[in-house]
Amino acid sequence: MTLFAKTLVQVASLLSVSCLLAPPAVAHVADSGWRYPPYCCSEMDCYEIAREEIEPVGGGWRIRATGEYWSRNRTNVSPDGRYHRCSVSGLRKGRTICLWVPAEG
């Protein structure tokens, strides 16, 4: 076997072992277990936020980190009763893509 062929076999072996050792892909889910919709998060851009990170303003919410305004008709009802936000690249100061708030009682 040539040196090139031996190298290819070694590389192939290493790749197959690394695939076996790699952790399985984890679905992008909230801590409480519901799955963020793919159109909001690109499987990585959503996270739970504290109530203090948004404030009610005239029929909607202002996101304190960015100053953005989200009207109630654009805001999603949170399935777990917590506050969640998806932002560009998952950055706290990134533009908001989706916002969830608990249902009003």
C-alpha distances in whole Angstrom, upper triangle without the diagonal:
4,7,8,6,7,10,11,10,12,15,15,16,18,20,21,22,24,26,27,28,30,34,35,37,41,43,46,49,52,53,55,52,53,51,51,51,48,51,52,49,46,45,45,49,51,53,56,59,62,65,66,64,66,69,71,73,75,74,70,68,67,64,65,61,62,65,64,67,66,68,69,68,64,64,62,64,61,60,60,64,62,61,58,57,54,53,51,48,50,52,55,57,55,56,57,56,57,60,61,64,66,68,72,74
4,5,5,6,9,10,11,12,14,15,17,19,20,21,23,24,26,27,29,30,34,36,37,41,43,46,49,52,52,55,53,53,51,51,51,48,50,51,48,45,44,44,48,50,52,55,58,61,64,65,63,65,68,71,72,74,73,69,67,66,63,63,60,60,64,63,65,64,67,68,67,64,63,62,63,61,60,60,63,61,61,57,56,53,52,50,47,48,50,54,55,53,55,56,54,56,59,60,63,65,68,71,74
4,5,5,6,9,10,11,12,14,15,16,18,20,21,22,24,26,27,28,32,34,35,39,42,44,47,50,50,53,51,52,49,49,49,46,48,49,46,43,42,42,45,48,50,53,56,59,62,63,60,62,66,68,70,72,71,67,65,64,60,61,57,58,61,60,63,62,65,66,65,62,61,60,61,59,59,59,61,59,58,55,54,51,50,47,44,46,48,51,52,51,53,54,52,54,57,58,61,63,66,69,72
4,5,5,6,9,10,11,12,14,15,17,18,20,21,23,25,26,27,31,32,33,37,39,41,45,48,48,51,49,49,47,47,47,43,45,46,43,40,39,40,43,46,48,51,53,57,60,61,58,60,63,66,67,69,68,64,62,61,58,58,55,55,59,58,60,60,62,63,62,59,58,57,59,57,56,56,59,57,56,53,51,48,47,45,41,44,45,49,50,48,50,51,50,51,54,56,59,61,64,67,70
4,5,5,6,9,10,11,12,14,15,17,18,20,21,23,25,26,29,31,32,36,38,41,44,47,48,50,48,48,46,46,46,43,45,46,43,40,39,40,43,46,47,51,53,57,60,61,58,60,64,66,67,69,68,64,62,61,58,59,56,56,59,58,61,60,62,63,62,59,58,57,58,56,55,55,59,57,56,52,51,48,47,45,42,44,46,49,51,49,50,51,50,51,54,55,59,60,63,66,69
4,5,5,6,9,10,11,12,14,15,17,18,20,21,23,24,28,30,31,35,38,40,43,46,47,49,47,48,45,46,46,43,45,46,43,40,39,39,43,45,47,50,53,56,59,60,57,59,63,65,67,69,68,64,62,61,58,58,55,55,59,58,61,60,63,63,62,59,58,56,58,56,55,55,58,56,55,52,51,48,47,45,42,43,45,49,50,48,50,51,50,51,54,55,58,60,62,66,68
4,5,5,6,9,10,11,12,14,15,16,18,20,21,22,26,28,29,33,36,38,41,44,44,47,45,46,43,43,43,40,43,44,40,37,36,36,40,42,44,47,50,53,56,57,54,56,60,62,64,66,65,61,59,58,54,55,52,52,56,55,58,57,60,60,60,56,55,54,55,53,52,52,55,53,52,49,48,45,44,42,39,40,42,46,47,45,47,48,47,48,51,52,55,57,60,63,66
4,5,5,6,8,10,11,12,14,15,17,19,20,21,25,26,27,31,34,36,39,42,43,45,43,43,41,41,41,38,40,41,38,35,34,35,38,41,42,46,48,52,55,56,53,55,59,61,62,65,63,59,57,56,53,54,51,51,54,53,56,55,58,58,57,54,53,52,53,51,50,51,54,52,51,47,46,43,43,40,37,39,41,44,46,44,46,46,45,46,49,50,54,55,58,61,64
4,5,5,6,9,10,11,12,14,15,17,18,20,24,25,27,30,33,36,39,42,42,45,42,43,40,41,41,38,41,42,39,36,34,35,39,41,43,46,49,52,55,56,54,56,59,61,63,65,64,60,58,57,54,55,52,52,56,55,57,56,58,59,58,55,54,52,53,51,50,50,53,51,51,48,47,44,44,42,38,40,42,45,47,45,47,47,46,47,50,51,54,55,58,61,64
4,5,5,6,9,10,11,12,14,16,17,18,22,24,26,29,32,34,37,40,41,43,41,42,40,40,41,38,40,41,38,35,33,34,37,40,41,44,47,50,53,54,52,54,58,60,62,64,63,59,57,56,52,53,50,50,54,53,56,55,57,58,57,54,53,51,52,50,49,49,52,50,49,46,45,42,42,40,37,38,40,43,45,43,46,46,45,46,48,49,52,54,57,60,62
4,5,5,6,9,10,11,12,14,15,16,20,22,23,27,30,32,35,38,38,41,39,39,37,37,38,35,37,38,35,32,30,31,34,37,38,41,44,47,50,51,49,51,54,57,58,61,59,56,53,53,49,50,47,47,51,50,52,51,54,54,54,50,50,48,50,47,46,46,49,47,46,43,42,39,39,37,33,35,37,40,42,40,42,43,41,43,45,46,49,51,54,57,60
4,5,5,6,9,10,11,13,14,15,19,20,22,25,28,31,34,37,37,40,37,38,35,36,36,33,36,37,34,31,29,30,34,36,38,41,44,47,50,51,49,51,54,56,58,60,59,55,53,52,49,50,47,47,51,50,52,51,53,54,53,50,49,47,48,46,45,45,48,46,46,43,42,39,39,37,34,35,37,41,42,40,42,43,41,42,45,45,49,50,53,56,59
4,5,5,6,9,10,11,12,14,18,19,22,25,28,31,33,37,37,39,37,38,36,36,37,34,37,38,35,32,30,31,34,37,38,41,44,47,50,51,49,51,55,57,59,61,59,56,54,53,50,51,48,48,52,51,53,52,54,54,54,51,49,48,49,46,45,45,48,46,46,43,42,39,40,38,35,36,38,41,43,41,43,44,42,43,45,46,49,50,53,56,59
4,6,5,6,9,10,11,12,16,18,20,23,26,29,31,34,34,37,35,36,34,35,35,33,35,36,33,30,28,28,32,34,35,38,41,44,47,48,46,48,52,54,56,59,57,53,51,50,47,48,45,45,49,48,50,49,52,52,52,49,47,46,47,44,43,43,46,44,43,40,39,37,37,35,32,33,35,38,40,38,41,41,40,41,43,44,47,48,51,54,57
4,5,5,6,9,10,10,14,16,17,21,24,26,29,32,32,35,33,33,31,32,32,29,32,33,30,27,25,26,29,31,33,36,39,42,45,46,44,46,50,52,54,56,54,51,48,48,44,46,42,43,47,45,48,46,49,49,49,45,44,43,44,41,40,40,43,42,41,38,37,34,34,32,29,30,33,36,38,36,38,38,37,38,40,41,44,46,48,52,54
4,5,5,6,9,10,14,15,17,20,23,26,29,32,32,34,32,33,30,32,32,30,33,33,30,27,25,26,30,32,33,36,39,43,46,47,45,47,50,52,54,57,55,51,49,49,46,47,44,45,48,47,49,47,50,50,49,46,45,43,44,41,40,40,43,41,41,38,38,35,35,34,31,32,34,38,40,38,39,39,38,38,41,41,44,46,48,52,54
4,5,5,6,9,12,14,17,20,23,26,28,31,31,33,31,32,30,32,33,30,34,34,31,28,26,26,30,32,33,35,39,41,45,46,44,46,50,52,54,57,55,51,49,49,45,46,43,44,48,47,49,48,50,50,50,46,45,43,44,41,40,39,42,41,41,38,37,35,36,34,31,32,34,37,39,38,40,40,38,39,41,41,44,45,48,51,53
4,5,5,6,10,12,14,17,21,23,26,28,28,31,29,30,28,29,30,28,31,31,28,25,23,23,27,29,29,32,35,38,42,43,41,43,47,49,51,53,52,48,46,45,42,43,40,41,44,43,46,44,47,47,47,43,42,40,41,38,37,37,40,38,38,35,34,32,32,31,27,28,30,33,36,34,36,36,35,36,37,38,41,42,45,48,51
4,5,5,9,10,12,15,18,21,23,27,27,29,27,28,26,27,27,25,28,29,26,23,21,22,25,27,28,31,34,37,41,42,40,42,45,47,49,52,50,46,44,44,41,42,39,40,43,42,44,43,45,45,44,41,40,38,39,36,35,35,38,36,36,33,33,30,31,30,26,27,30,33,35,33,35,35,33,34,36,36,39,40,43,46,49
4,6,8,9,12,16,19,22,24,27,27,29,26,28,26,28,29,27,30,31,27,25,22,23,27,28,29,32,35,38,41,43,41,43,46,48,51,53,51,48,46,46,42,43,41,42,45,44,46,44,47,46,46,43,41,39,39,37,35,35,38,37,37,34,34,32,33,32,29,29,32,34,37,35,37,37,35,35,37,37,40,41,43,47,49
4,6,9,12,15,18,21,23,26,25,28,25,27,26,27,28,27,30,30,27,25,22,22,26,27,27,30,33,36,39,41,39,41,45,47,49,52,50,47,44,44,41,41,39,40,43,43,45,43,46,45,45,42,40,38,39,36,34,34,37,35,35,32,32,30,31,31,27,27,30,32,35,34,36,35,34,34,36,36,39,40,42,46,48
4,6,9,12,15,17,20,23,22,25,23,24,22,24,25,23,26,26,23,21,18,18,22,23,24,27,30,33,36,38,35,38,41,44,46,48,47,43,41,40,37,38,35,36,40,39,41,39,42,42,42,39,37,35,35,33,32,31,34,32,32,29,29,27,28,27,24,24,26,29,32,30,32,32,30,31,32,33,35,37,39,43,45
4,6,9,12,14,17,19,19,21,19,21,19,21,22,21,25,24,21,19,16,16,20,21,21,24,27,30,33,35,33,35,39,41,43,46,44,40,38,38,35,36,33,35,38,37,39,37,40,39,39,36,34,32,32,29,28,27,30,29,29,26,26,24,26,25,22,22,25,27,30,29,30,30,28,28,30,30,32,33,36,39,41
4,6,10,12,14,18,18,20,17,19,17,18,20,18,22,22,19,17,14,15,19,20,20,23,26,29,32,34,32,34,38,39,42,44,42,39,37,37,34,35,33,34,37,36,37,35,38,37,37,34,32,30,30,27,26,25,29,27,28,25,25,23,25,25,22,21,25,27,30,28,30,29,27,27,28,28,30,31,34,38,39
4,7,9,12,15,16,18,16,16,14,15,16,15,18,18,15,14,10,12,16,16,18,20,24,27,30,32,30,31,35,36,39,41,39,35,34,34,31,32,30,31,34,32,34,32,34,34,33,30,29,26,27,25,23,23,27,25,25,22,22,20,21,21,19,18,22,24,27,25,26,25,23,23,25,25,28,29,31,35,37
4,6,8,12,12,14,12,13,11,12,14,13,17,17,14,13,9,10,14,14,15,17,21,24,26,29,27,28,32,33,36,38,36,33,31,31,28,30,28,29,32,30,32,29,32,31,31,28,26,23,24,21,20,20,23,21,21,19,19,17,19,20,18,16,20,22,25,23,24,23,21,21,22,22,24,25,28,31,33
4,6,10,11,13,10,10,7,9,11,10,14,14,11,11,7,9,12,12,13,15,19,22,25,27,25,26,30,31,33,35,33,30,28,29,26,28,26,27,30,28,29,27,29,28,27,25,23,20,21,18,17,17,20,19,19,16,17,15,17,18,17,15,19,21,24,22,23,21,19,18,19,19,22,23,25,28,31
4,7,10,12,9,9,6,6,9,9,12,11,8,9,5,6,9,8,9,12,16,19,21,24,21,22,26,27,30,32,30,26,24,25,22,24,23,23,26,24,25,23,25,25,25,22,20,17,18,16,15,15,18,16,16,13,13,11,14,15,14,12,16,17,20,18,19,17,15,14,16,15,18,20,22,26,28
4,6,8,6,5,4,6,9,10,13,12,10,12,9,9,11,9,9,10,14,17,19,22,20,21,24,26,28,30,28,25,23,24,22,24,23,24,26,24,25,23,24,23,23,21,18,16,16,13,12,12,15,13,14,11,12,12,15,17,16,14,17,18,21,20,20,18,16,14,15,14,16,17,20,23,25
4,5,5,6,6,7,11,13,15,13,11,14,11,11,11,8,7,7,11,14,16,19,17,18,21,23,26,28,26,23,21,22,19,21,20,22,24,23,23,21,23,21,22,20,17,14,14,11,10,9,12,10,10,8,10,11,14,17,16,14,16,16,20,19,20,17,16,14,13,11,13,14,17,20,22
4,5,8,9,11,14,16,19,16,15,17,14,13,14,11,9,8,11,13,16,19,18,19,22,24,27,30,28,25,23,24,21,22,22,24,26,25,26,23,25,24,25,23,20,17,16,13,12,10,12,10,12,10,13,14,17,20,19,16,18,18,21,21,22,20,19,17,16,14,15,15,18,21,23
4,6,9,11,15,17,20,18,17,19,16,16,16,13,11,10,13,14,16,19,19,20,23,24,27,29,27,25,23,24,22,24,24,26,27,26,26,24,25,23,24,23,19,16,15,11,9,7,10,9,11,11,14,16,19,22,22,18,21,20,24,24,24,21,20,18,16,14,14,14,16,19,21
4,7,9,13,15,18,16,15,17,14,15,16,13,12,12,15,17,19,22,22,22,25,26,29,31,29,26,25,26,24,26,26,27,29,27,27,25,26,24,25,23,20,17,15,12,10,9,12,12,14,13,15,16,19,22,21,19,22,22,25,24,24,22,20,18,17,15,16,16,18,21,23
4,7,9,12,15,14,13,15,13,14,15,12,12,12,15,18,19,22,21,21,24,25,27,29,26,24,23,24,22,25,25,26,27,25,25,22,23,21,21,20,17,13,13,10,7,8,11,11,13,11,14,14,18,20,20,18,21,21,24,23,23,19,18,15,14,12,14,14,16,19,21
4,6,9,12,11,10,12,9,11,12,10,11,12,16,19,20,23,21,22,25,25,28,29,27,24,23,24,22,25,24,25,27,24,24,22,23,21,21,19,17,13,14,11,10,11,14,14,14,12,13,12,16,18,18,16,19,20,23,21,21,18,15,13,14,12,15,16,18,21,24
4,6,9,7,7,9,8,9,9,7,9,11,14,17,19,21,19,19,22,23,25,27,24,21,20,21,19,22,21,21,23,21,21,18,20,19,18,16,14,11,12,10,10,12,14,13,12,9,10,9,12,14,15,13,16,17,19,17,17,14,12,10,11,10,13,15,17,21,23
4,6,6,7,9,8,11,11,9,12,14,17,20,21,24,21,21,24,24,26,27,24,21,21,22,20,23,22,22,24,21,21,18,19,18,17,15,14,11,13,12,12,14,17,16,15,12,12,10,13,14,15,14,18,19,21,18,17,14,11,9,11,11,15,17,18,22,24
4,5,5,5,6,9,10,10,13,16,19,22,23,26,23,23,26,26,28,29,27,24,23,23,21,24,23,22,24,22,22,20,21,21,20,17,16,14,16,16,16,18,20,19,18,14,13,10,13,13,13,13,17,19,20,17,16,14,11,11,14,14,18,20,22,25,28
4,6,7,9,11,10,11,14,17,19,22,23,25,22,22,24,25,26,27,24,21,21,22,20,23,22,21,22,19,20,17,19,19,17,14,14,13,16,16,17,19,21,20,18,15,13,10,12,12,13,14,17,18,19,16,14,12,9,9,12,14,18,20,21,25,28
4,6,8,9,8,8,11,13,15,19,20,22,19,18,21,22,23,24,22,19,18,18,16,19,18,17,19,16,17,15,17,17,16,13,12,11,14,14,15,17,18,17,15,11,9,6,8,9,11,11,13,15,16,13,12,9,6,6,9,11,15,18,19,22,26
4,5,6,5,6,9,13,15,18,20,22,19,19,22,23,25,27,25,21,20,20,17,20,18,18,20,18,19,17,20,20,19,16,15,14,16,15,16,17,19,17,15,11,9,6,8,8,8,8,12,13,15,12,12,10,8,8,11,13,16,19,21,24,27
4,6,6,9,12,16,18,22,24,25,22,22,26,27,28,30,28,25,23,23,21,23,21,20,23,21,22,20,23,23,22,19,18,17,20,19,19,21,23,21,19,15,13,9,10,9,9,10,13,16,17,14,14,13,10,12,15,16,20,23,25,28,31
4,6,8,11,14,17,21,23,25,22,23,26,28,29,31,29,26,24,24,22,24,22,22,25,23,24,22,24,24,24,21,19,18,20,18,18,19,21,19,18,14,13,10,12,12,10,10,14,16,18,16,16,15,13,13,15,16,20,22,24,28,31
4,6,9,12,15,19,21,22,20,21,24,26,28,30,29,25,23,23,19,21,19,19,22,21,23,21,24,24,24,21,19,18,20,18,19,19,21,18,17,13,11,9,9,10,8,7,10,13,15,13,14,13,12,13,15,16,19,22,24,28,30
4,7,11,12,16,18,20,16,17,21,23,24,27,25,22,19,19,16,18,15,16,19,17,19,18,21,21,21,18,17,16,18,16,18,18,19,17,14,11,8,5,6,6,5,4,8,10,12,10,11,10,9,10,12,14,17,20,22,25,28
4,7,9,13,15,17,14,15,19,20,22,25,23,20,17,17,14,16,15,15,18,17,18,16,19,19,20,16,14,13,15,13,14,14,16,13,11,7,6,4,7,9,9,6,9,10,13,11,12,10,9,8,9,10,13,16,19,22,25
4,6,10,13,14,12,14,17,19,22,25,23,20,17,17,14,15,14,16,18,17,18,17,20,19,21,18,15,14,15,12,14,13,14,11,9,6,6,6,9,12,11,8,10,9,13,12,14,11,12,10,10,10,12,15,18,21,23
4,7,9,12,10,12,15,17,20,23,22,18,16,16,13,15,14,16,18,17,18,17,19,18,20,18,15,13,13,10,12,11,11,7,6,4,6,9,11,15,15,11,12,11,14,15,16,13,14,12,10,9,10,12,16,18,20
4,6,8,6,9,12,15,17,21,20,16,13,13,10,11,11,14,15,15,16,15,18,17,20,17,14,14,14,12,14,13,12,8,5,5,7,10,11,15,15,12,12,10,13,14,15,12,14,12,10,10,10,12,16,17,20
4,5,6,8,11,13,17,20,20,17,13,13,11,11,12,15,16,16,17,16,19,18,21,19,16,16,15,13,16,14,12,8,7,8,10,13,15,18,19,15,15,12,15,16,17,15,17,15,12,12,10,12,16,17,19
4,5,6,8,10,14,17,17,14,11,11,10,11,13,15,15,15,15,15,16,16,19,18,14,15,14,12,15,14,11,8,6,9,11,15,16,20,21,18,17,14,16,18,18,16,18,15,12,11,9,10,13,14,16
4,5,7,10,13,17,17,15,11,11,9,8,11,13,13,15,15,15,17,17,21,19,17,18,17,16,19,17,15,12,10,12,13,16,17,20,21,18,17,13,15,17,18,16,19,17,14,14,12,14,17,16,19
4,7,10,13,17,17,14,10,9,6,6,7,10,11,12,12,13,16,16,19,17,15,16,17,15,19,17,15,12,9,10,10,13,13,16,18,15,13,10,11,13,14,12,15,14,11,12,11,14,17,18,20
4,7,9,13,13,10,6,5,5,6,8,10,9,10,10,10,12,13,16,14,12,14,15,14,18,17,15,12,9,10,10,13,14,17,19,16,15,12,13,14,14,12,14,13,10,11,10,12,15,15,18
4,6,10,11,8,5,5,7,7,11,12,10,11,10,10,12,12,16,15,13,15,16,16,20,19,16,14,11,13,13,16,17,20,22,20,19,15,16,17,16,14,17,15,12,13,11,13,15,14,17
4,7,7,6,5,6,9,11,14,14,12,12,9,9,10,10,13,14,12,14,15,16,19,19,16,15,13,15,15,18,19,22,25,22,21,18,19,20,18,16,18,16,13,13,11,12,13,12,15
4,6,5,5,6,10,11,15,14,11,11,8,9,9,10,13,14,13,16,17,18,22,23,20,18,16,17,17,20,20,23,26,24,23,20,19,20,18,16,18,17,14,15,14,16,16,15,17
4,6,8,9,13,15,18,17,14,13,10,10,8,9,12,14,14,17,18,20,23,24,21,21,18,20,19,22,22,25,28,26,26,23,22,23,20,18,20,19,16,17,15,17,17,15,18
4,7,10,13,16,19,18,15,13,10,9,6,6,9,11,11,14,14,17,21,22,19,19,17,18,18,20,21,24,27,26,25,23,22,22,20,17,18,17,14,15,13,15,14,12,15
4,7,10,13,16,15,12,10,7,5,4,5,8,9,8,11,13,15,18,20,17,16,14,15,14,17,17,20,24,22,22,19,19,19,16,14,15,13,11,12,10,13,13,12,16
4,6,9,12,12,10,8,6,5,6,7,11,10,9,12,13,14,18,19,16,15,12,13,12,14,15,18,21,19,18,16,16,16,14,12,14,12,9,10,9,12,14,13,17
4,6,9,8,6,6,4,6,9,11,14,12,11,14,16,17,21,21,19,16,13,13,12,14,14,17,20,18,16,14,13,14,12,11,13,13,11,13,12,15,17,17,20
4,6,6,5,5,6,8,11,13,15,13,12,14,16,16,20,20,18,15,12,11,9,11,11,14,16,14,13,10,9,11,10,8,12,11,9,12,12,15,18,18,21
4,6,5,7,9,11,14,16,19,17,15,18,19,19,22,22,20,17,13,14,12,14,13,15,18,15,13,10,9,11,12,11,15,15,13,15,15,18,20,20,23
4,6,8,11,13,17,18,21,18,17,19,21,20,23,23,21,18,14,14,11,13,11,13,14,13,10,6,5,8,9,10,14,14,13,16,16,20,22,23,26
4,5,9,11,15,17,19,17,16,19,21,21,24,24,23,20,16,15,12,13,10,12,14,13,10,8,6,7,7,8,12,13,13,16,17,21,23,24,27
4,7,10,13,16,18,16,16,19,21,21,25,25,23,21,17,16,14,15,13,15,17,16,14,12,9,11,10,10,14,15,14,17,17,20,22,23,26
4,7,10,13,15,12,13,16,18,19,23,24,22,20,16,15,12,13,11,13,16,16,14,12,10,10,8,8,11,12,11,14,15,19,21,21,25
4,7,10,12,10,10,14,16,18,22,23,21,19,15,15,13,14,14,16,19,18,17,15,14,13,11,10,12,12,11,13,14,17,18,18,22
4,7,8,6,7,10,13,15,18,20,18,17,13,13,11,13,13,15,19,18,17,16,15,14,11,9,10,9,8,10,11,14,15,16,19
4,5,5,6,10,12,15,19,20,18,18,15,15,14,16,16,19,22,21,21,19,19,18,15,12,13,11,10,12,12,14,14,14,18
4,5,5,8,9,12,16,18,16,16,14,14,14,16,18,20,24,22,22,21,21,20,17,14,14,12,10,10,9,11,11,11,14
4,6,8,10,13,16,19,17,18,16,16,15,17,18,21,24,23,24,22,22,21,18,15,14,12,11,11,12,14,12,13,16
4,7,10,13,16,18,17,17,14,14,12,13,15,17,20,19,20,19,19,18,14,11,10,8,8,9,11,14,14,15,18
4,7,9,12,15,13,13,11,10,10,12,14,17,19,18,19,18,18,17,14,11,10,7,5,6,7,10,10,12,16
4,6,9,12,11,11,10,9,10,11,14,17,20,18,20,19,20,19,16,13,11,8,6,5,6,8,9,12,15
4,6,9,8,9,9,10,12,14,17,20,22,20,22,20,22,21,19,16,15,11,9,5,5,6,6,9,12
4,5,5,6,7,7,10,13,16,20,21,18,20,19,21,21,19,16,15,11,9,5,5,5,7,10,13
4,6,8,10,10,13,15,19,22,23,20,23,22,24,23,22,19,17,14,12,8,9,8,9,12,14
4,5,8,10,13,16,19,23,23,20,22,21,24,24,23,20,19,15,13,10,9,7,10,13,14
4,7,9,13,16,19,23,24,21,22,21,23,23,23,19,19,15,13,9,7,4,7,10,11
4,7,10,14,17,20,21,18,19,17,20,20,20,17,17,14,11,8,6,6,9,12,14
4,7,11,13,17,18,15,16,14,16,17,16,13,14,11,8,6,5,7,10,12,15
4,7,10,14,15,12,13,12,14,14,14,11,11,8,6,5,7,9,13,15,18
4,6,10,12,9,10,9,11,10,10,7,8,6,5,6,9,12,15,17,21
4,7,9,6,9,9,11,9,9,6,5,5,6,9,12,15,18,21,24
4,6,5,6,7,8,5,5,4,5,7,9,12,15,18,21,23,27
4,5,6,9,9,5,5,7,7,10,12,16,19,22,25,27,30
4,5,9,10,7,9,10,10,13,15,18,21,24,27,29,32
4,7,9,7,9,9,10,11,13,15,18,21,24,26,29
4,5,5,8,9,11,13,14,16,19,22,25,27,30
4,6,8,9,12,13,13,15,17,20,23,25,28
4,7,9,12,14,14,17,19,22,25,26,30
4,6,9,12,13,16,18,22,25,26,30
4,6,9,11,15,17,21,23,25,28
4,6,7,11,14,17,20,21,25
4,7,11,14,17,19,21,25
4,7,10,14,16,18,21
4,7,10,13,15,18
4,7,9,12,15
4,7,9,12
4,6,9
4,6
4
